[in-house]
Amino acid sequence: TFDSKSDMFGDRIPVHLRGSSEPGPSTKTVAGEVETLIVKLDATLGKGDRAYISHQEIIFGKGLGMIEKKESVKVGDVQKFHVLKLTSFKGGQGT
């Protein structure tokens, strides 16, 4: 957990971050079956109606890096949801 203040658009705003991680299940990917790590991050920048609120769940694959990221973002009455997924992988030398 991290609580502080930061300068944004000429204002001093509160910043709150809370993260966690845990081993995930083995998952089939474009590069084969891999062990995973699930990382969750909740962030709030600002307060009240103008606060930026983000909830992220990121899945990392052993030897691959990020294989999926789901993010929900809310600012005022506007809410967006984004998903990024690994769609191809070309191994480097020695893989």
SVG drawing of the C-alpha trace seen along z (x, -y; Angstrom):
<svg xmlns="http://www.w3.org/2000/svg" viewBox="-22 -25 43 52">
<polyline fill="none" stroke="black" stroke-width="0.4" points="0.0,0.0 1.2,-3.5 -0.4,-6.7 1.0,-10.1 0.3,-13.3 1.4,-14.3 1.2,-17.3 -1.2,-16.9 -2.6,-19.6 -1.4,-22.3 -3.1,-20.7 -1.8,-18.7 -3.8,-15.5 -4.0,-12.4 -2.6,-9.2 -3.5,-5.8 -2.0,-2.5 -2.7,1.0 -1.2,4.1 -1.0,7.8 0.4,10.8 -0.2,14.6 0.8,17.6 -1.7,18.4 -2.7,21.6 -0.7,23.1 -2.1,21.6 -2.0,22.5 -0.5,19.6 0.7,19.1 4.1,20.3 2.8,23.4 1.8,24.2 3.4,21.9 3.3,21.2 1.7,17.8 1.8,15.0 -1.3,12.8 -0.7,9.2 -3.6,6.9 -3.2,3.1 -5.9,0.7 -5.1,-3.0 -7.0,-6.2 -5.7,-9.5 -7.6,-12.5 -10.8,-12.5 -14.5,-13.1 -16.2,-13.3 -13.0,-14.0 -11.0,-11.0 -9.3,-8.6 -10.0,-5.0 -8.2,-2.1 -8.4,1.7 -5.9,3.8 -5.3,7.6 -2.2,8.6 -1.1,12.1 2.6,12.8 3.8,16.1 7.1,17.6 9.7,16.9 7.2,14.7 6.4,11.6 2.9,10.1 0.4,12.4 -2.9,10.6 -4.0,7.3 -7.5,6.4 -8.2,2.8 -11.3,1.0 -11.0,-2.8 -13.6,-5.2 -13.5,-9.0 -16.7,-10.6 -19.6,-8.9 -17.4,-7.5 -16.2,-3.9 -14.0,-2.1 -12.7,1.5 -9.6,2.6 -8.1,6.0 -4.6,6.6 -3.6,10.2 -0.4,11.8 -1.2,12.9 2.2,14.1 5.6,14.9 9.0,15.3 11.6,16.7 15.0,15.1 18.3,16.9 18.5,20.0 14.7,20.5"/>
</svg>
